[in-house]
Amino acid sequence: MISIPKGTKDMLPQDAYKWHYVESVARSTAAKFGFKEIRTPMFEHTELFLRGVGETTDIVTKEMYTFEDKGGRSMTLRPEGTAGVARCFIENGLFQGVMPMKAYYIASVFRYEKPQNGRLREHHQFGVECYGSDSPSADAEVIALAHSFLSEVGLDSLELNINSIGCPKCRAEYNAALKAYIGENLQNMCGQCRQRFDKNPLRILDCKEETCKAITAKAPKITDYLCEDCKTHFEKVQNLLSKQGITYKVNPGIVRGLDYYTRTVFEFVSTDIGAQGTVCGGGRYNNLVEEVGGKPTPAVGFGLGLERLLLVLENLNKLNACEEHTDLYVLPIGENAKEYALSLVSKLRSEGISAETDIMDRGIKAQMKYADKSGARYVVALGDDEIASGTIKLKNMSDGKEIPCEIDRIAEFVR
């Protein structure tokens, strides 16, 4: 037997409703905030991620699925959604339209890493992108959208952590202070951090090694080095969040794992999955569009892993109420009834009712068992007498009560 590749997972029919639920809430929440869907290719030229995501990030150095196509071009399965949207924004001239350009996506992403709970080599993200506004209001709106979505799907135990990692101007001063501190402890840090020391010392703060985390815990805080513009921007973001009733904690340790971030960065953390508690992360990336070949364009957004979100929701038993069920099962008795039942369910489906009937040539008991296991809300037993009289009895499967009904009015009763 050929087995599924490591780090991937099938979505089974009995679990589809969970995905439908979170995706429908994602779409409806994005629409409330004026965001429209965008779709980009599953693979892009490798250069896009080298320039956009950053050559010193874990994604680029260790996790990308890169291959050479038949034309000798280097291609990469998208490891995240933002760089592709930036490329799309430039290539399709979206910068010439009305600003801000507000878009969302629900897409699969690919990273070669050790599979863990809620994080697979192929996983799925809900993300939003807001292009064209450098205002703190845009930061606050994107954070509010994430907050609204997470609240809507039923997450209560959430903590919002925010930080500002400044702009290239103030970050240069901070990098010097950070390198001075890290330099005294560099020999005790992991090989990855030693490699990052010269190229991108800020990324050292994102290391997950316990020894490195203990050292960086006492490192200078970037919030102490913000220039006046970045400091004012960050203060306004905090004020706007408070005005919307969104509680938060300033956490100077948040830098996010991608090179394109500037100024605001944030994470929503759930206390329900322990150490791997981040369910949503994002921030501002004002230099990304220019980095991948466009004109300077401010932008802010977030990405949210759906597998990890579903894991939290399952742990909290938040998904049972959204399970999908068939409205009606028509149980035919006899050959004539089988033909009539097929016509009846076809008519009901055209009227917006989800309806099933037997296609396995089962007996009455086996059909009833199937209807019960499939979660049908109502069952109708249909024989020659019911067809002749034009009336049936709708059996409510939740309480066993039977409701007399004319066949022509079944859809009305089921609704």
Helices and strands as residue ranges (DSSP letters): G 13-15, H 16-32, E 36-37, E 43-45, H 46-52, H 58-58, I 59-63, E 66-68, E 74-77, H 82-91, G 94-96, E 101-110, E 122-131, H 136-153, E 158-164, H 168-183, G 186-188, H 191-199, G 201-206, H 210-216, G 222-224, H 228-243, E 249-250, E 262-270, G 274-276, E 278-284, H 288-291, E 299-305, H 306-315, G 320-322, E 328-332, H 335-350, E 355-357, H 364-373, E 378-382, H 384-389, E 391-396, E 402-406, G 407-409, H 410-414
